[in-house]
C-alpha cells in the first residue's frame, strides 16, 4: 500500500516471523514505563497475539504495525493505534524504536508521519492522541513536530520505580485531510 511507504522506511502488518522481535520489545524492561507493561510476556502469548493480528481495527480496537527499513523484512520498531473509537473518530498513538542507533535516524519521525496520513486519510479519524511521560523529551519533540499539542497533564499518573510520575496528553486534530 502506497500510504504506508515512505522515503526510507515502510510500515507493515505483523507477520509470524516477527515473534522474536515482538517478544524482545514486550520483555524489554527499559521501555515498560512508556508501554505501561508490568509483567513479562511468554513466547506462547506473543505467538497467540500474532496469530490474531489479522483482526480488523474495528474488531480489535487497535492496530500494531512493524516499522521496516528495507525489503528483507526485519522490524526496527513498532507503531500502534490503540483505544480506537470509531464513534468519535479517534485513536491513541504509540511508537517504539528498538535501539538508540535507529532512533537517531529519523525512523520514528517518518513512521509517525505515515501513520498520521493513514489514520486521517484511510480511517477518516478526526483526532489522534498520545500519552507521554513529562520527562520524555524525545517523544514530546517527535509528536510536537507533527502538530500535536499538549492539552493536559495527568498528575502522579504512573508509579515507576517507587515514584509517581506525571503524564502529558498530546492531541492532533485532523484539519488537513
Secondary structure, DSSP 8 states (H G I E B T S, - for coil): -GGGB-SS-EEEE--GGGHHHHHHHHT-GGGHHHHT--S---HHHHHHHHHTTTS-HHHHS-EEEEEESSTT--EEEEEEEEEEETTTTEEEEEEEESSHHHHTTTHHHHHHHHHHHIIIIIS--SEEEEEEETT-HHHHHHHHHTT-EEEEEEEEEEEETTEEEEEEEEEEE----
